[in-house]
Amino acid sequence: MNILITGASRGIGAATFNLFRSNGHAVAGHSTAGSDDLIAANFTDPASPRTLWEAAVERLGHVDVLVNNAGIYEGIPDDAPEEEWHAAWARTLMVNLQATADLSRLAVAHFRARGSGGRIVNISSRAGHRGDSPDHWHYAASKAAILGMTKTIARGYARENILAFAVCPGFTMTGMVEDFMASRGIGDQVVAEIPLGRVSTADEVAETIRWLAIDAPAASTGSIVDVNGASYVR
């Protein structure tokens, strides 16, 4: 399979990138800054999703699977000045939602033109179901919107073998989450709220993404898979 995965420089994205490669797939990865292995694209630029997509197609020849993993988690207090509040919402929605939507639209067009179908796996969050902290309205909103978009793609294109799935991790042991928990001293509290007794690993989320991208039966299109140690059960 030829796979494009965004946000592949660390955490869940890096684990998934490496897992795909170790299973023999051709993978184009993305990060904001880029590297020898990763294509650079800054999703605060509205033109960047198309630039990334075209670079990935040039590198791979064609794309069979798109994994939309890139995202940001930046707080803004509800009593922040209005200009800062709007800027925070605009940045989060641009990176987390608009770039995901733009890449998904490009993928659907590509899959339809090739006539062979394809898969989209969108990384949402537990916050898309249950909400988040008072500083993260915009984050929760962006992740909830990804779920609605994923279901719409699944319903709209299943007859063309274009399948869409979403993964909703809870706290996952990545650098970003470790920094967040350490800065607030909430590590023990987080673990206490997880029936499994520990935070999920990036490798566990990566394996879930791999399964949806490669092995999940077509009839499961539209599925939302939770990976949160039963900390939020629907």
GIHU-V332608 format. One record per pair of residues at least 12 apart in sequence whose C-alpha atoms are under 6 Angstrom apart, sorted by the first residue. I is the first residue (numbers start at 1). GAP is how many residues later the second one is. If there is no record, write none. Layout:
I:GAP  I:GAP
This chain:
1:24  2:24  2:25  2:61  2:62  3:24  3:60  3:61  3:62  3:63  4:23  4:24  4:25  4:62  5:24  5:62  6:23  6:24  6:62  6:63  6:64  7:23  7:24  7:62  7:63  8:21  8:22  8:23  9:22  11:163  12:190  15:188  15:191  16:190  28:28  43:52  44:51  49:50  49:54  64:54  65:53  65:54  65:55  66:54  67:53  67:54  67:55  68:32  68:54  69:54  71:25  75:60  75:61  76:59  77:58  89:49  93:49  97:45  117:44  117:45  118:44  119:43  119:44  119:45  120:44  121:43  121:44  121:45  122:44  123:43  123:44  124:19  124:43  124:44  125:18  125:43  125:44  126:42  126:43  126:44  127:13  128:12  128:15  128:16  150:14  151:71  154:67  154:68  163:58  164:57  164:58  165:56  165:57  165:58  166:58  167:57  167:58  167:59  168:58  169:57  169:58  169:59  170:58  171:28  172:27  172:28  172:29  173:28  194:35  194:37  195:35  196:33
